[in-house]
Amino acid sequence: MSPLAPQPALLVLADGTAYSGWSFGAVGTTIGEVVFNTGMTGYQEVLTDPSYRGQIVTFTYPELGNTGVNPEDEESAQPHVAGAIARNVCDRPSNWRSTQSLPDYLAQHRIPGIYGIDTRALTRKIRASGAMNGAISTEMLDPAELLIKVQKAPSMAGQNLVRDVTTPSIFEWSEPTSAMWEFRASPIEEQQFTVVAVDFGVKRNILRRLASYGCRVIVVPADTPPETILSYKPDGIFLSNGPGDPAAVTEGIASVKALLEAQTPVFGICMGHQILGLSLGAETFKLKFGHRGLNQPCGLSQKIEITSQNHGFAITAESLPDANVEITHLNLNDRTVAGLRHKTLPLFSVQYHPEASPGPHDADYLFEQFVQSMRQRRQAAV
C-alpha cells in the first residue's frame, strides 16, 4: 500500500459495478469514460495527452508515480484526463528529473484519482463489457447515489471534444526533440519545409519530430478555414491526434475535404487519420474498449511495427469508397484499419503514434516519408 493519507474514495461504473479504494490527487467528484492503458511507462505523457480528454484512465501497470513528474515530459500545458485509477501510488518519487510527486501534480490540477483497487479485475471488466462511463468520488460514497450521476453523463459517441483542446490562436513551433532523446545525429532535411499543423489536440512530441525533420511548423485551430491554411503556402498539411468522436468534428472534416483539392501533401495521425478517412467518404465506429498502450503490433505484407496507440474509434474498412485509397497497415490484434494511403494523391495517415513519447520508435520513418512527399512536390513544381 502507498503511504498516502487514507481518505476513502469510490469508483462506480455505468452498469452499477462499484470499487472502493483510497483517494490520491484532488478530492471531489469526476465523471468520464473509464478506459485502460497497458503501458509500463509514460504515465505523465498519458495524463497530458489531449486525446484523453473526458476519460478516466486505468493504469494496468501496478505501480504509479515512482519517478514523479517533470516539465519536460508534459505533452501539453496541463493534464487532460478526467481522473486516474491505480493499484499502488508512490508519493515519494525517486528520479533525478523529478520536480513533483504525482499525487501533488494531480491535486494542483484538480484531478481526482483512486488507488488501492483491483485494476486487473477492472481491466477484465472493461474488456468484457466495453468502455463505459464511470465516476470517482471522495464526496459521494454511496454507490447508488453516485450511479445516478454517472447515468446522466453523455456517451463518448457523438461528442466533439476537439473544441475543448484545440489552440485558441495560431502560433509557430520551432523546438526539436531534446538532444537527450534524439536518436538521429542531425535533422534529415536541412532545407526547410512549411507545414501547417491542424490542432485537433496535438501532442508536443509530434511538433518536435516535425521540427527535428527540418520543418517550419505553423499550428492552427481545428476550425481554421481552408483558405487561411493555404494562405501560408504550405509544403505540407499535418492533421493531429485529438479526443472524442471523429465523426462529430464536422468543421474539421469539411475543411480537409476542401484542402484535398489543393493536392498538398497530407499526413494524419490518430484523430487526423480518422478525419482524413471521413473526408474521403469513409465511416468510423466506436471500438469496444479501444487501443491504449505501447506495444500494439501493426503491419501488412509481413512487415510489422510495434506502435504506441490511444484511440477509441476506428475507420470501417468496408466503407472506403474510393478505389484509389488503400489500407497500408492493420492492427494485428483485431485487424482494424491502422493506416491509409491514396494511390494518386500525396495523402497518408496512421491510427497510431509514430512520435512515441511514450512508446517505441519503429514508426518514426513516417515523418521522413512526409518530408519526402513534400520534397517531391516541390521538385515537381520547379
C-alpha positions as CSV (number, residue, x, y, z in Angstrom):
1,M,0.0,0.0,0.0
2,S,1.0,3.5,-0.6
3,P,1.9,5.7,2.4
4,L,-0.6,8.3,1.3
5,A,-3.2,9.6,3.8
6,P,-6.0,7.0,3.6
7,Q,-9.0,9.1,2.5
8,P,-11.8,6.8,1.2
9,A,-12.8,7.1,-2.5
10,L,-15.4,5.3,-4.6
11,L,-15.4,4.3,-8.3
12,V,-18.8,3.4,-9.8
13,L,-19.3,2.3,-13.4
14,A,-22.4,2.9,-15.5
15,D,-23.6,-0.7,-15.1
16,G,-23.5,-0.4,-11.3
17,T,-20.2,-2.1,-10.6
18,A,-18.5,-0.4,-7.7
19,Y,-14.9,-0.4,-6.4
20,S,-13.9,1.0,-3.0
21,G,-10.4,2.5,-2.6
22,W,-8.4,5.5,-1.5
23,S,-8.1,9.0,-2.8
24,F,-5.0,10.5,-4.4
25,G,-4.7,13.8,-6.3
26,A,-7.7,16.1,-5.8
27,V,-10.7,15.5,-3.7
28,G,-14.2,15.8,-5.2
29,T,-16.2,14.0,-7.9
30,T,-15.3,13.4,-11.5
31,I,-17.2,11.7,-14.3
32,G,-15.8,10.3,-17.6
33,E,-15.4,7.3,-19.9
34,V,-13.4,4.6,-18.0
35,V,-10.7,3.2,-20.2
36,F,-7.4,1.3,-19.6
37,N,-3.8,1.9,-20.8
38,T,-1.4,-1.1,-20.8
39,G,1.9,0.9,-20.9
40,M,4.5,0.1,-18.3
41,T,6.0,3.7,-18.6
42,G,4.9,7.1,-19.7
43,Y,2.1,7.9,-17.2
44,Q,2.8,11.6,-17.3
45,E,2.7,11.7,-21.1
46,V,-0.6,9.8,-20.9
47,L,-2.1,12.2,-18.4
48,T,-1.2,15.3,-20.5
49,D,-2.2,13.9,-23.9
50,P,-5.2,15.9,-25.1
51,S,-6.6,12.8,-26.7
52,Y,-7.6,11.6,-23.2
53,R,-10.0,14.5,-22.7
54,G,-13.1,13.3,-20.9
55,Q,-11.7,9.9,-19.9
56,I,-10.8,8.3,-16.6
57,V,-7.7,6.3,-17.3
58,T,-7.0,2.9,-15.6
59,F,-3.2,2.2,-15.5
60,T,-2.7,-1.5,-15.7
61,Y,0.9,-1.3,-14.5
62,P,0.6,-1.8,-10.8
63,E,3.0,0.9,-9.6
64,L,2.3,4.5,-10.5
65,G,4.3,7.7,-9.7
66,N,7.6,6.1,-8.8
67,T,9.5,8.6,-11.0
68,G,7.4,11.6,-10.2
69,V,6.6,14.3,-12.8
70,N,8.7,16.9,-14.6
71,P,8.0,19.7,-17.1
72,E,9.9,18.1,-19.9
73,D,7.6,15.1,-20.1
74,E,4.4,17.1,-20.5
75,E,2.7,16.6,-23.8
76,S,0.6,19.7,-23.4
77,A,0.2,22.6,-21.0
78,Q,-1.8,20.6,-18.5
79,P,-3.3,17.2,-17.8
80,H,-6.5,16.4,-19.8
81,V,-7.7,13.2,-18.1
82,A,-10.9,13.4,-16.1
83,G,-9.4,11.1,-13.5
84,A,-6.8,8.4,-12.8
85,I,-7.1,4.8,-11.4
86,A,-4.1,2.9,-10.0
87,R,-3.3,-0.1,-7.9
88,N,-0.5,1.4,-5.9
89,V,0.7,5.1,-5.9
90,C,4.0,6.5,-4.8
91,D,4.1,9.9,-3.2
92,R,7.9,9.9,-2.6
93,P,9.3,9.6,-6.1
94,S,13.0,8.8,-6.8
95,N,14.3,10.2,-10.1
96,W,16.9,12.9,-10.9
97,R,14.4,14.6,-13.3
98,S,11.5,14.7,-10.9
99,T,10.3,18.0,-9.7
100,Q,7.0,17.0,-8.1
101,S,5.1,13.9,-6.9
102,L,2.3,12.5,-9.0
103,P,-0.4,13.0,-6.2
104,D,0.7,16.6,-5.8
105,Y,0.6,17.2,-9.5
106,L,-2.9,15.9,-9.9
107,A,-4.1,17.8,-6.8
108,Q,-2.6,21.0,-8.3
109,H,-4.6,20.5,-11.5
110,R,-7.8,19.4,-9.6
111,I,-7.9,15.9,-11.0
112,P,-9.2,13.1,-8.7
113,G,-7.7,9.7,-8.6
114,I,-8.4,6.4,-6.8
115,Y,-5.9,3.7,-5.8
116,G,-6.0,0.5,-3.9
117,I,-8.5,-1.2,-6.1
118,D,-8.0,-4.4,-8.2
119,T,-7.1,-2.8,-11.5
120,R,-6.7,-6.3,-13.0
121,A,-10.3,-7.1,-12.3
122,L,-11.4,-3.6,-13.6
123,T,-9.5,-4.1,-16.8
124,R,-11.1,-7.5,-17.4
125,K,-14.4,-5.9,-16.7
126,I,-13.9,-3.2,-19.4
127,R,-12.6,-5.8,-21.9
128,A,-15.7,-8.0,-21.3
129,S,-18.3,-5.2,-21.1
130,G,-16.7,-2.4,-23.1
131,A,-15.5,1.0,-22.1
132,M,-18.3,2.9,-20.2
133,N,-18.9,6.0,-18.2
134,G,-17.9,6.0,-14.6
135,A,-17.2,8.3,-11.7
136,I,-14.6,8.7,-8.9
137,S,-15.7,10.5,-5.8
138,T,-14.5,11.3,-2.3
139,E,-17.8,13.0,-1.5
140,M,-20.4,10.5,-2.5
141,L,-19.5,7.1,-1.0
142,D,-23.0,5.5,-1.6
143,P,-22.7,3.5,-4.9
144,A,-26.4,4.0,-5.7
145,E,-26.2,7.8,-5.3
146,L,-23.1,8.1,-7.4
147,L,-24.6,5.8,-10.1
148,I,-27.4,8.3,-10.6
149,K,-24.8,10.9,-11.6
150,V,-22.9,8.5,-13.9
151,Q,-26.1,7.5,-15.8
152,K,-26.8,11.2,-16.6
153,A,-23.5,11.7,-18.3
154,P,-23.4,11.7,-22.1
155,S,-21.7,8.9,-24.0
156,M,-18.4,9.5,-25.7
157,A,-20.0,8.7,-29.1
158,G,-21.2,11.9,-30.7
159,Q,-19.0,14.2,-28.6
160,N,-16.9,16.9,-30.2
161,L,-14.2,17.3,-27.6
162,V,-11.7,18.9,-30.1
163,R,-13.3,22.3,-29.3
164,D,-12.1,21.9,-25.7
165,V,-8.4,21.2,-26.5
166,T,-7.5,23.0,-29.8
167,T,-5.3,26.0,-29.7
168,P,-7.3,29.3,-29.5
169,S,-4.8,31.1,-31.8
170,I,-2.2,30.4,-34.5
171,F,1.4,30.0,-33.4
172,E,4.7,28.7,-34.7
173,W,6.6,25.8,-33.2
174,S,10.4,25.5,-33.6
175,E,11.6,23.3,-30.7
176,P,13.1,20.0,-31.9
177,T,13.3,16.8,-30.0
178,S,15.6,17.1,-27.0
179,A,19.2,16.1,-27.7
180,M,18.9,13.8,-24.7
181,W,16.3,11.6,-26.5
182,E,17.2,12.3,-30.2
183,F,18.2,9.0,-31.8
184,R,19.4,10.6,-35.1
185,A,22.6,12.7,-35.1
186,S,21.0,15.6,-37.0
187,P,17.8,16.6,-38.8
188,I,17.3,14.6,-42.0
189,E,16.5,17.8,-44.0
190,E,18.4,21.0,-44.0
191,Q,16.1,22.7,-46.4
192,Q,13.1,23.9,-44.5
193,F,9.5,22.9,-45.5
194,T,6.5,24.8,-44.2
195,V,4.0,22.5,-42.5
196,V,0.6,23.8,-41.3
197,A,-0.5,21.5,-38.4
198,V,-4.2,21.5,-37.8
199,D,-4.6,21.1,-34.0
200,F,-7.3,18.6,-33.0
201,G,-5.4,18.1,-29.7
202,V,-1.8,17.8,-30.8
203,K,0.9,16.3,-28.6
204,R,4.1,18.3,-28.3
205,N,6.3,15.5,-29.4
206,I,4.6,15.4,-32.8
207,L,5.6,19.0,-33.2
208,R,9.1,18.3,-32.0
209,R,9.5,15.5,-34.5
210,L,8.4,17.7,-37.4
211,A,10.8,20.4,-36.3
212,S,13.6,17.8,-35.9
213,Y,13.0,16.8,-39.6
214,G,13.6,20.4,-40.7
215,C,10.0,21.7,-40.9
216,R,8.8,25.1,-40.1
217,V,5.6,24.3,-38.2
218,I,2.6,26.6,-38.0
219,V,-0.1,25.4,-35.7
220,V,-3.7,26.4,-36.4
221,P,-7.0,25.9,-34.6
222,A,-9.2,23.0,-35.7
223,D,-11.8,25.3,-37.2
224,T,-9.4,27.3,-39.3
225,P,-10.9,27.9,-42.8
226,P,-9.1,26.1,-45.7
227,E,-8.3,29.4,-47.4
228,T,-6.4,30.6,-44.2
229,I,-4.4,27.4,-44.1
230,L,-3.5,27.7,-47.8
231,S,-2.5,31.3,-47.4
232,Y,0.7,30.1,-45.7
233,K,1.6,28.3,-48.9
234,P,2.3,25.1,-47.0
235,D,4.5,22.4,-48.4
236,G,2.5,20.0,-46.3
237,I,-0.5,19.8,-44.1
238,F,-0.5,17.8,-40.9
239,L,-3.7,16.5,-39.1
240,S,-3.1,15.9,-35.4
241,N,-4.4,13.5,-32.8
242,G,-7.4,14.5,-30.6
243,P,-10.2,13.4,-28.3
244,G,-13.8,12.4,-28.7
245,D,-15.8,11.1,-31.7
246,P,-14.1,12.0,-35.0
247,A,-17.5,12.0,-36.9
248,A,-18.6,14.8,-34.6
249,V,-15.8,17.1,-35.8
250,T,-17.8,18.3,-38.8
251,E,-15.9,21.5,-39.3
252,G,-12.6,19.6,-39.5
253,I,-14.0,17.1,-42.0
254,A,-15.4,19.8,-44.2
255,S,-12.1,21.7,-44.1
256,V,-10.0,18.7,-45.0
257,K,-12.3,17.9,-47.9
258,A,-11.7,21.3,-49.3
259,L,-7.9,21.1,-48.7
260,L,-7.6,17.9,-50.6
261,E,-8.4,19.8,-53.8
262,A,-5.1,21.7,-53.5
263,Q,-3.2,18.3,-53.7
264,T,-0.8,19.4,-51.0
265,P,0.8,16.5,-49.2
266,V,-1.2,15.5,-46.1
267,F,-0.1,13.4,-43.1
268,G,-2.6,12.4,-40.4
269,I,-2.1,10.7,-37.0
270,C,-4.8,9.1,-34.9
271,M,-7.8,11.6,-35.0
272,G,-6.1,13.1,-38.0
273,H,-6.2,9.7,-39.7
274,Q,-9.9,9.3,-38.9
275,I,-10.6,12.9,-40.1
276,L,-8.8,12.1,-43.4
277,G,-10.7,8.9,-43.8
278,L,-14.0,10.6,-43.2
279,S,-13.1,13.4,-45.6
280,L,-12.5,10.7,-48.3
281,G,-16.0,9.3,-47.7
282,A,-15.3,6.6,-45.2
283,E,-17.2,5.9,-41.9
284,T,-15.9,5.4,-38.4
285,F,-17.2,3.3,-35.5
286,K,-16.6,3.1,-31.8
287,L,-14.3,0.2,-30.6
288,K,-15.5,-1.9,-27.7
289,F,-12.6,-0.9,-25.4
290,G,-10.2,0.8,-27.7
291,H,-6.4,0.5,-28.1
292,R,-4.3,2.3,-25.5
293,G,-0.8,1.1,-24.8
294,L,2.8,1.0,-26.1
295,N,3.1,-2.4,-27.8
296,Q,0.3,-2.6,-30.4
297,P,1.5,-4.6,-33.4
298,C,0.6,-3.1,-36.8
299,G,1.6,-4.0,-40.3
300,L,0.8,-5.6,-43.7
301,S,2.6,-7.8,-46.2
302,Q,4.8,-9.4,-43.4
303,K,6.2,-6.0,-42.2
304,I,5.4,-5.3,-38.6
305,E,5.8,-2.2,-36.4
306,I,5.3,-2.1,-32.6
307,T,3.4,1.0,-32.0
308,S,2.1,3.4,-29.3
309,Q,-1.7,3.8,-29.6
310,N,-4.5,5.7,-27.9
311,H,-7.9,5.7,-29.6
312,G,-11.5,4.6,-29.1
313,F,-12.7,4.9,-32.7
314,A,-11.6,3.4,-36.0
315,I,-12.3,3.6,-39.7
316,T,-14.7,1.0,-41.1
317,A,-12.6,-0.8,-43.7
318,E,-15.6,-1.7,-45.9
319,S,-16.7,1.9,-46.0
320,L,-13.7,3.2,-48.0
321,P,-15.5,4.2,-51.2
322,D,-12.5,5.3,-53.4
323,A,-10.7,2.6,-55.2
324,N,-7.6,4.8,-55.1
325,V,-7.5,4.6,-51.3
326,E,-5.6,1.6,-49.9
327,I,-5.1,0.2,-46.5
328,T,-1.4,0.2,-45.6
329,H,-1.5,-1.1,-42.0
330,L,-3.8,-3.2,-39.9
331,N,-3.8,-3.6,-36.1
332,L,-2.7,-7.2,-35.9
333,N,-4.7,-7.8,-32.6
334,D,-8.1,-7.1,-34.1
335,R,-7.5,-6.4,-37.8
336,T,-8.9,-2.9,-37.7
337,V,-7.6,-0.2,-40.1
338,A,-4.3,1.3,-38.8
339,G,-3.1,3.1,-41.9
340,L,-4.3,4.5,-45.2
341,R,-2.6,5.9,-48.4
342,H,-4.0,7.4,-51.6
343,K,-2.6,5.9,-54.8
344,T,-2.7,9.1,-56.8
345,L,-2.7,12.0,-54.3
346,P,0.1,12.7,-51.7
347,L,-2.1,11.6,-48.7
348,F,-1.4,9.1,-46.0
349,S,-2.3,8.5,-42.3
350,V,-1.9,6.1,-39.5
351,Q,-4.0,5.3,-36.5
352,Y,-1.1,5.1,-34.1
353,H,1.6,7.5,-32.7
354,P,4.9,7.3,-34.6
355,E,6.2,10.2,-32.4
356,A,6.1,7.9,-29.4
357,S,6.5,9.7,-26.1
358,P,5.8,7.3,-24.7
359,G,6.5,4.2,-26.8
360,P,8.7,2.7,-29.4
361,H,10.3,4.5,-32.4
362,D,9.6,1.8,-35.0
363,A,7.3,4.1,-37.0
364,D,9.4,7.3,-36.9
365,Y,10.2,6.8,-40.5
366,L,6.7,8.2,-41.3
367,F,8.0,11.7,-40.6
368,E,10.7,11.1,-43.2
369,Q,8.1,9.8,-45.6
370,F,6.1,13.1,-45.1
371,V,9.2,15.1,-45.8
372,Q,10.0,13.1,-48.9
373,S,6.4,13.7,-50.2
374,M,6.9,17.5,-49.7
375,R,10.3,17.3,-51.4
376,Q,8.8,15.5,-54.4
377,R,6.0,18.0,-54.8
378,R,8.4,21.0,-54.6
379,Q,10.7,19.4,-57.2
380,A,7.7,18.7,-59.5
381,A,6.7,22.4,-59.3
382,V,10.1,23.6,-60.5
